[in-house]
Amino acid sequence: MESRPELVGIVVGQTKPHYFHFLAKRAISMGEYVTVDSPAGRILGLTEDSTTRSDLLDKMSDFTTASEARKVAIKNTRDKSYNASVKVVGLLDQLRGGKVVLPSLPPEPGSEVFEARGEEISEIFDRKERQWAPIGNLLRNSGVRVAVNMDKVASRHLAILSVTGSGKSNLLALIVKQVASLQGTMVVFDYHGEYSELDIRGVVHAEGKINPRFVSADQLADLCDMRENAEVQRTVLGKALTEEVRASVNFWDSLISNVRNIGANEKQYTRVAPRVEDIIQIAVKRMRAVVDPEIGDVLDQIKASKVNILNMLEFTERQANAAITYYLEEILDDRKRAMRSRGEEAKIRFRTPIICAIEEAHAFIPADQNSDTAYIASKVAREGRKFGMSLIVVSQRPRRVSQDVLSQMGSFAIMKLTNPEDQTHVTEASEAISEDLLQNLPSLNTGEAVLLGEWVNIPAVVKLDLVVEKKTGSDISATTLWADQQAMNQVARESTKGFMVE
């Protein structure tokens, strides 16, 4: 037997088919769902903002008067008023059937507003079809599980945005876990080693190395950490990187030999060539963990039907930019061949859709400059859907992420955002988030997120599941480590003292 819904308020003021306000009999939290009757049927709404006001205390200007007014206000049950703003997310019956239908007419002022019961909304959020994957519970109704549509993640792109320490990497790990359980293909460019110890079945770890034989001259210059404005040095490197060098048994020796020949035979490069040679030799010593001429094609390192964590901890930012660009280009080309040849071509590696996740997206897809990664990421964002390739961009600095890429994201997970510039940047990228909801983002706690866009039927404020298999990424307890070290030092001193006595 269904429980009786709680009456929480009365609709007041001007109403719209997509938005209304109500006066509540208690404080209403952002993220609560309510129902109200309308001429079009029963409506489900999401509370995006709420205020509490005291008539007596509203205009107090000094402590003494406020203290006296407080005593009166406590006894006066009519003193406080609770106002809530609600976004209409759809007609309840249609939502329960899996369809989002917005009402053509708004609720009437004076309509009763009820708290949405768990049994009313559970089937909206906790979908059981294969493409729906559970990732948490409703924040304001913990008995309701929330699932996201993985087909949309794999086709319409996703942005995960929040301040540091709010749970971005945990959410990405949740998605990794679901993709692995579905035996899907995914690549995570792990720039900070956040997922190096992620121990989940179906997840494989690899070093994000690339083969210099296959990259462009500019990409090789970036891998060698050659300055962007060193145009003459880059010209010499480009002239030296011939097809013969690419095919040679000893790549680096052949490349350096060509640089020397250019310096000896072309007077305009006589002084520059030795510097280019030095840069290459230094890079060869430092780049062993990054570049390897013997590994073959980089796509050979990525396993289909697995989640591939590519460790890029040893990369500089410029090297990582070149590597991510190259991987994305090669994966997109492979998916284009797969779609155009209908999977008949033998050299195709990925015959099913693939998801690529870029951590620290603000560093590689910047808003204020045209990086190579930003160019290819924008291309994937525009074209990827047609070829079965999608992006997940993760950042704690949304305002520094390319608006061109963010605006292509079909889905969003937005956690705590405190910077007004970040908030504005997100609203400019997505019409799905309102001003009221935006203003409440600073109130979210770690592990709480607003889910918007195509991967959810309706907006959801969620407490995300914790991925226990993720060992790294949490804050370091300095005091615990100091205490452990002190204990170890004490044991060592005692051990040494006992040895000396003997």
Residue pairs with C-beta under 8 A, 6 or more apart in sequence:
2 117
2 119
2 120
3 117
3 119
5 35
5 114
5 115
5 116
5 117
5 120
6 114
6 115
7 25
7 112
7 113
7 114
8 22
8 24
8 25
8 26
8 28
8 34
8 113
8 114
8 115
9 22
9 23
9 24
9 25
9 28
9 34
9 82
9 84
9 112
9 113
10 22
10 23
10 110
10 111
10 112
10 113
11 20
11 21
11 22
11 36
11 107
11 108
11 109
11 110
11 111
11 112
11 113
12 21
12 22
12 23
12 109
12 110
13 20
13 21
13 109
14 109
15 21
15 106
15 107
15 108
15 109
16 106
17 40
17 88
17 102
17 103
17 104
17 105
17 106
18 87
18 88
18 102
19 85
19 86
19 87
19 88
20 36
20 45
20 86
20 88
20 106
20 107
21 83
21 84
21 85
21 86
22 34
22 36
22 83
22 84
22 86
22 113
23 81
23 82
23 83
24 50
24 82
24 83
24 84
24 113
25 82
26 82
27 50
27 52
27 82
28 47
28 50
28 82
28 84
29 47
29 50
29 140
30 47
30 48
30 49
30 50
30 437
30 440
30 443
30 461
31 46
31 47
31 138
31 139
31 140
31 450
31 461
32 46
32 47
32 115
32 116
32 140
32 141
33 44
33 45
33 46
33 47
33 115
33 116
33 121
33 138
33 140
33 141
34 44
34 45
34 47
34 84
34 86
34 113
34 114
34 115
34 116
35 42
35 43
35 44
35 45
35 92
35 113
35 114
35 115
35 116
35 120
36 42
36 43
36 45
36 107
36 111
36 112
36 113
36 114
37 43
37 107
37 111
37 112
38 103
38 105
38 106
38 107
38 108
38 111
39 103
39 105
39 108
40 91
40 103
40 104
40 105
41 91
41 92
41 93
41 103
42 91
42 92
42 93
43 88
43 90
43 91
43 92
43 103
43 107
44 88
44 89
44 90
44 91
44 92
44 95
44 116
44 121
44 124
44 458
45 86
45 87
45 88
45 89
46 86
46 87
46 89
46 458
46 459
46 461
47 84
47 85
47 86
48 85
48 86
48 87
48 434
48 436
48 437
48 440
49 84
49 85
49 436
49 437
49 439
49 440
50 82
50 83
50 84
50 85
51 82
51 83
51 84
52 80
52 81
52 82
52 83
53 80
53 81
53 82
53 83
54 73
54 79
54 80
54 81
55 79
55 80
55 81
56 69
56 70
56 72
56 73
56 76
56 79
57 66
57 69
57 70
57 73
57 79
60 66
60 69
72 79
73 79
73 80
85 436
86 113
87 434
87 436
87 437
87 459
88 102
88 103
88 106
89 95
89 100
89 458
89 459
90 100
90 101
90 102
90 103
90 458
91 101
91 102
91 103
92 120
94 100
94 101
95 101
95 124
95 457
95 458
96 120
96 123
96 124
98 127
98 457
100 457
100 458
116 141
118 141
118 143
118 144
121 138
121 141
121 144
122 143
122 144
122 145
124 457
124 458
125 138
125 144
125 145
125 146
125 147
125 456
125 457
125 460
126 134
126 144
126 145
126 146
126 147
127 147
127 149
127 457
131 149
131 150
131 151
132 147
132 148
132 149
132 150
133 147
133 148
133 150
133 178
133 181
133 182
134 145
134 146
134 147
134 465
135 146
135 147
135 148
135 171
135 174
135 175
135 178
135 462
135 464
135 465
136 145
136 146
136 174
136 449
136 462
136 463
136 464
136 465
137 143
137 144
137 145
137 146
137 462
137 463
138 144
138 146
138 460
138 461
138 462
138 463
139 448
139 461
139 462
139 463
140 461
142 463
146 451
146 456
146 460
146 462
148 411
148 451
148 455
148 456
149 454
149 455
149 456
150 178
150 179
150 182
150 184
150 455
152 410
152 411
152 453
152 454
152 455
153 175
153 355
153 390
153 392
153 411
153 455
154 184
154 353
154 355
154 388
154 390
155 353
155 384
155 385
155 388
155 390
155 410
156 385
156 390
156 409
156 410
156 411
156 453
156 454
156 455
157 381
157 384
157 385
157 390
157 391
157 392
157 393
157 408
157 409
157 410
157 411
158 175
158 390
158 391
158 392
158 393
158 409
158 410
158 411
158 412
158 413
158 453
158 455
159 392
159 393
159 394
159 395
159 398
159 401
159 406
159 409
159 411
159 412
159 413
159 429
160 168
160 171
160 172
160 392
160 393
160 394
160 395
160 412
160 413
160 415
161 168
161 394
161 395
161 396
161 398
161 412
161 413
161 414
161 415
161 417
161 422
161 426
162 168
162 396
162 414
162 415
162 416
162 417
162 449
163 396
163 415
163 416
163 417
163 418
163 419
164 396
165 446
165 475
166 396
166 415
166 416
166 444
166 446
166 447
167 415
167 446
167 447
167 448
167 449
167 464
168 394
168 396
168 415
169 194
169 195
169 359
169 394
169 470
169 473
170 447
170 464
170 466
170 467
170 470
170 473
171 413
171 415
171 449
171 464
172 188
172 195
172 357
172 359
172 392
172 394
173 195
173 198
173 467
173 469
173 470
174 464
174 465
174 467
175 357
175 392
176 186
176 188
176 195
176 198
176 200
176 203
176 307
176 309
176 357
177 200
177 467
177 469
179 185
179 186
179 202
179 307
179 355
180 186
180 200
180 201
180 202
180 203
180 306
180 307
181 202
183 202
183 305
184 305
184 307
184 352
184 353
184 355
185 302
185 303
185 304
185 305
185 306
185 307
185 308
185 350
185 352
185 353
185 354
185 355
186 306
186 307
186 308
186 354
186 355
186 356
186 357
187 302
187 307
187 308
187 310
187 327
187 331
187 354
187 355
187 356
187 357
188 195
188 307
188 308
188 309
188 310
188 357
188 359
189 208
189 310
189 312
189 320
189 323
189 324
189 327
189 356
189 357
189 358
189 359
190 196
190 208
190 309
190 310
190 311
190 312
190 313
190 359
191 312
191 313
191 315
191 320
191 359
191 360
191 363
192 313
192 359
192 360
193 311
193 313
193 472
194 359
194 472
194 473
195 309
195 470
195 472
195 473
196 205
196 309
196 311
196 313
196 472
197 470
197 471
197 472
198 205
198 309
198 467
198 469
198 470
198 471
199 469
199 471
200 307
200 469
202 306
202 307
203 306
203 307
203 309
204 303
204 306
204 307
204 308
204 309
205 309
205 311
206 301
206 302
206 308
206 309
206 310
206 311
207 289
207 301
207 310
207 311
208 290
208 310
208 311
208 312
208 315
208 320
208 323
208 327
209 289
209 290
209 291
209 292
209 295
209 298
209 301
210 223
210 290
210 291
210 292
210 295
210 298
210 322
210 323
210 326
210 327
211 291
211 292
211 293
211 294
211 295
211 296
211 297
211 298
212 220
212 223
212 251
212 291
212 293
213 246
213 247
213 251
213 293
214 246
214 297
214 298
214 326
215 223
215 322
215 326
217 234
217 237
217 238
217 241
218 234
218 238
218 372
219 322
219 325
219 326
219 372
220 237
220 241
220 322
221 230
221 233
221 234
221 237
221 238
222 318
222 319
222 321
222 322
222 372
223 283
223 287
223 290
223 291
223 318
223 319
223 322
223 323
224 237
224 279
224 280
224 283
224 287
225 279
225 283
225 316
225 318
225 319
226 233
226 234
226 237
226 279
227 233
232 269
232 272
233 272
233 275
233 276
233 279
235 269
236 259
236 262
236 263
236 269
236 272
236 273
236 276
237 259
237 276
237 280
239 258
239 262
240 255
240 258
240 259
240 262
240 276
241 255
241 258
242 258
244 254
245 251
245 254
245 255
245 258
248 254
251 293
252 280
252 284
252 293
255 280
256 277
256 280
256 281
259 273
259 276
259 277
259 280
260 273
260 277
262 269
262 273
263 269
263 270
263 272
263 273
263 274
263 277
264 270
264 273
283 291
287 319
289 314
290 314
290 315
290 319
290 323
295 301
297 330
298 326
298 327
298 330
299 327
299 330
299 331
299 334
299 349
300 349
301 308
301 310
302 308
302 310
302 331
302 349
302 350
304 349
304 350
304 351
304 352
305 352
310 327
312 320
312 323
312 324
315 323
317 363
317 364
320 363
320 364
321 363
321 364
321 371
321 372
321 373
322 372
324 358
324 364
324 373
325 372
325 373
325 375
325 376
327 356
328 356
328 373
328 376
328 377
328 380
329 376
331 350
331 354
331 356
331 389
332 376
332 379
332 380
332 383
332 384
332 387
332 389
334 348
334 349
334 350
335 350
335 353
335 354
335 384
335 387
335 388
335 389
336 387
337 345
337 347
337 348
338 345
338 348
338 350
338 351
338 387
338 388
339 386
339 387
339 388
341 348
343 351
352 388
353 388
353 389
353 390
354 388
354 389
354 390
355 389
355 390
355 391
355 392
356 380
356 389
356 390
356 391
356 392
357 391
357 392
357 393
357 394
358 364
358 365
358 373
358 377
358 391
358 392
358 393
358 394
359 394
360 394
360 395
361 393
361 394
361 395
361 401
361 405
362 395
362 396
362 397
362 398
362 400
362 401
364 371
364 373
364 374
364 377
365 371
365 373
365 374
365 377
365 378
365 393
365 401
365 402
365 405
366 374
366 400
366 401
366 402
367 399
367 400
367 401
367 402
367 403
367 425
368 400
374 402
374 404
374 405
377 391
377 393
377 402
377 405
378 402
378 404
378 405
378 408
380 389
380 390
380 391
381 391
381 404
381 405
381 408
381 409
382 408
384 390
384 391
391 405
391 409
393 401
393 405
393 406
393 409
395 401
397 422
398 406
398 417
398 422
398 425
398 426
398 429
399 419
399 421
399 422
399 424
399 425
401 425
403 425
403 428
403 429
406 425
406 426
406 429
406 430
407 428
407 429
407 430
409 429
409 430
409 453
410 453
410 454
410 455
411 451
411 452
411 453
411 454
411 455
411 456
412 426
412 430
412 432
412 433
412 450
412 451
412 452
412 453
413 449
413 450
413 451
413 452
414 426
414 433
414 441
414 449
414 450
414 452
415 441
415 444
415 448
415 449
415 450
416 441
416 442
416 444
416 445
416 446
416 448
417 423
417 426
417 438
417 441
417 442
418 441
418 442
423 438
423 439
423 441
426 433
426 438
427 433
427 435
427 438
430 452
430 453
432 452
432 453
432 459
433 450
433 452
437 450
437 459
441 450
444 450
447 463
447 464
447 466
448 461
448 462
448 463
448 464
449 461
449 462
449 464
450 459
450 460
450 461
450 462
451 459
451 460
451 461
451 462
452 459
